[in-house]
Amino acid sequence: MTNDTFQTTCVRHPETPSNLGCSRCGDLICPECMVQSPVGARCPDCASIGQAPIFRSTPAEFSQVVLLSILGAVGFGVAYAVIVWVLWVLPLGFMIGNVAASFVIALAGSPVGDYVRRAGKYKLDARLRIVAAFTMFAIWVVGFTVASFLGVWNGVFLNIVAYIGLGVGMYVAMNRVRP
C-alpha cells in the first residue's frame, strides 16, 4: 500500500493514516478507534451517545403503558369470560367448547399486541414485548376469575388445551409488538 492512498490521518491517532470518516460527525477514524454501529463506523464519542428515543420508552411512558395494559387486561378479561360463559352455556359439549375457548384466547393475542403497541406510542422498546405477554396472562387470570363467578367450571381454563391457547396468544401478542 502506498502513502498516496491516504491523504489524512486519524483524529485520535495522528500517526495512523485513514480515509474513513465517522458516519455521524465526519471525523476521520482508524480501525483502532472505530466502533461499528448499525448505521456504519462511528468514532468513540458518537458511539457512546446511546439509542435514539424511538428505541426506548421513558420511565413515565413505560409506566403509562403498564397502567393501560392492566386496565386493558381487565376489559379484555371480562370480555373473554363472557365469551367463555356463552360457549359454556351453549350445548357444544366440553371438548368443542374447550377448544373454542382456547381459540378465543389465542386469537386475542393480535388485538392485545396492537393495543400494547399503540399504548407504547409505537416505540421499538423490547420491554413492551414482555408487557404484552404479561397482559395476555392477566387477561387469562381475569377471565378465569370472572368466569368462575359466572358459574363456568374451572376445568375449562385448567387443562393442556387452554394452556396451549394461552401460550399461542402470548406468542402472537409479543410478536405484534416486535421491535
C-alpha positions as CSV (number, residue, x, y, z in Angstrom):
1,M,0.0,0.0,0.0
2,T,1.3,3.4,-0.9
3,N,1.2,6.5,1.2
4,D,-0.6,8.5,-1.6
5,T,-3.8,6.4,-0.9
6,F,-4.2,8.1,2.5
7,Q,-4.2,11.8,2.3
8,T,-5.2,12.3,6.0
9,T,-4.7,10.8,9.4
10,C,-6.9,9.7,12.3
11,V,-8.0,12.5,14.7
12,R,-7.2,10.4,17.8
13,H,-4.1,8.7,16.4
14,P,-2.2,11.3,14.2
15,E,0.4,8.7,13.2
16,T,-2.2,6.4,11.6
17,P,-3.3,7.2,8.1
18,S,-7.0,7.0,7.4
19,N,-9.7,8.0,4.9
20,L,-12.6,6.5,7.0
21,G,-14.9,9.1,8.5
22,C,-17.4,8.8,11.3
23,S,-20.9,8.2,9.9
24,R,-22.3,10.8,12.3
25,C,-19.8,13.6,12.8
26,G,-17.5,13.0,9.9
27,D,-14.2,12.9,11.9
28,L,-11.6,10.7,10.5
29,I,-11.1,7.5,12.4
30,C,-8.8,4.5,12.2
31,P,-9.6,0.8,12.7
32,E,-8.2,1.0,16.2
33,C,-10.7,3.6,17.5
34,M,-13.6,2.7,15.2
35,V,-16.8,1.4,16.8
36,Q,-19.1,-0.5,14.5
37,S,-22.8,0.6,14.7
38,P,-25.9,-0.4,12.8
39,V,-25.6,2.7,10.6
40,G,-21.8,2.3,9.9
41,A,-18.5,3.1,11.6
42,R,-18.5,5.7,14.3
43,C,-16.0,7.4,16.4
44,P,-16.0,6.5,20.2
45,D,-17.7,9.9,21.1
46,C,-20.6,9.4,18.7
47,A,-20.9,5.7,19.5
48,S,-21.4,6.4,23.2
49,I,-24.3,8.8,22.7
50,G,-26.8,6.0,23.1
51,Q,-30.0,4.9,21.5
52,A,-32.4,7.1,19.6
53,P,-35.6,8.0,21.5
54,I,-37.7,5.7,19.2
55,F,-35.9,2.7,20.7
56,R,-36.5,3.3,24.4
57,S,-39.5,4.4,26.4
58,T,-39.0,6.9,29.1
59,P,-39.9,5.8,32.7
60,A,-43.1,7.8,32.5
61,E,-44.1,6.4,29.1
62,F,-43.3,2.8,30.3
63,S,-45.4,3.4,33.5
64,Q,-48.2,4.6,31.4
65,V,-48.0,1.5,29.1
66,V,-48.1,-0.8,32.2
67,L,-51.1,1.0,33.6
68,L,-53.0,1.0,30.3
69,S,-52.1,-2.7,29.9
70,I,-53.6,-3.5,33.3
71,L,-56.8,-1.6,32.5
72,G,-56.9,-3.3,29.1
73,A,-56.4,-6.7,30.7
74,V,-59.4,-6.1,33.0
75,G,-61.5,-5.1,30.0
76,F,-60.3,-7.9,27.7
77,G,-60.5,-10.4,30.6
78,V,-64.2,-9.6,31.3
79,A,-65.0,-9.9,27.6
80,Y,-63.1,-13.3,27.5
81,A,-65.0,-14.5,30.5
82,V,-68.4,-13.6,28.9
83,I,-67.4,-15.3,25.7
84,V,-66.3,-18.5,27.6
85,W,-69.6,-18.3,29.6
86,V,-71.6,-18.2,26.3
87,L,-69.6,-21.1,25.0
88,W,-70.2,-23.0,28.3
89,V,-74.0,-22.4,28.2
90,L,-74.3,-23.5,24.5
91,P,-74.9,-27.2,24.1
92,L,-71.5,-27.7,22.3
93,G,-70.1,-30.4,24.7
94,F,-67.0,-30.0,26.8
95,M,-64.3,-30.7,24.1
96,I,-65.7,-28.4,21.5
97,G,-66.4,-25.6,24.0
98,N,-62.9,-26.1,25.5
99,V,-61.2,-25.9,22.1
100,A,-63.3,-22.8,21.1
101,A,-62.4,-21.1,24.4
102,S,-58.7,-21.8,23.6
103,F,-59.1,-20.4,20.1
104,V,-60.6,-17.2,21.7
105,I,-57.6,-16.6,23.9
106,A,-55.1,-17.5,21.2
107,L,-56.8,-15.1,18.7
108,A,-56.9,-12.4,21.3
109,G,-53.1,-12.1,21.1
110,S,-53.3,-10.0,17.9
111,P,-55.5,-7.2,19.2
112,V,-53.8,-7.2,22.6
113,G,-50.4,-6.8,20.9
114,D,-51.7,-4.0,18.9
115,Y,-53.2,-2.4,22.0
116,V,-49.9,-2.6,23.8
117,R,-48.0,-1.2,20.8
118,R,-50.4,1.7,20.5
119,A,-50.2,2.4,24.2
120,G,-46.4,2.4,23.9
121,K,-46.7,5.1,21.1
122,Y,-45.2,2.6,18.6
123,K,-41.8,2.7,20.3
124,L,-39.4,-0.1,19.4
125,D,-38.7,-0.8,23.1
126,A,-38.1,-4.6,23.7
127,R,-39.7,-4.3,27.1
128,L,-43.1,-3.8,25.5
129,R,-43.0,-7.4,24.3
130,I,-42.8,-8.5,28.0
131,V,-45.7,-6.2,28.8
132,A,-47.7,-7.8,26.0
133,A,-47.1,-11.3,27.3
134,F,-48.0,-10.3,30.9
135,T,-51.1,-8.6,29.6
136,M,-52.2,-11.8,27.9
137,F,-51.6,-13.7,31.2
138,A,-53.5,-11.1,33.1
139,I,-56.4,-11.4,30.7
140,W,-56.4,-15.2,31.2
141,V,-56.4,-14.7,35.1
142,V,-59.2,-12.1,35.0
143,G,-61.2,-14.2,32.6
144,F,-60.7,-17.3,34.8
145,T,-61.8,-15.4,37.9
146,V,-64.8,-13.7,36.3
147,A,-66.0,-16.9,34.5
148,S,-65.8,-18.8,37.8
149,F,-68.2,-16.2,39.3
150,L,-70.5,-16.7,36.3
151,G,-70.6,-20.4,37.0
152,V,-68.2,-21.8,34.4
153,W,-66.3,-24.9,35.6
154,N,-62.6,-24.2,36.3
155,G,-61.6,-27.2,34.2
156,V,-62.2,-25.1,31.1
157,F,-59.2,-22.9,32.0
158,L,-57.0,-25.5,33.7
159,N,-56.1,-28.1,31.0
160,I,-53.5,-28.5,28.4
161,V,-55.6,-27.2,25.5
162,A,-56.3,-24.0,27.4
163,Y,-52.6,-23.6,28.3
164,I,-51.7,-24.1,24.6
165,G,-54.2,-21.4,23.6
166,L,-52.8,-19.1,26.2
167,G,-49.2,-19.8,25.0
168,V,-50.2,-19.1,21.4
169,G,-51.9,-15.9,22.5
170,M,-48.9,-14.7,24.4
171,Y,-46.6,-15.5,21.4
172,V,-48.8,-13.6,19.0
173,A,-49.1,-10.6,21.3
174,M,-45.4,-10.5,21.8
175,N,-44.7,-10.7,18.1
176,R,-47.2,-7.9,17.3
177,V,-45.0,-5.6,19.5
178,R,-41.8,-6.8,17.9
179,P,-39.2,-4.1,17.6
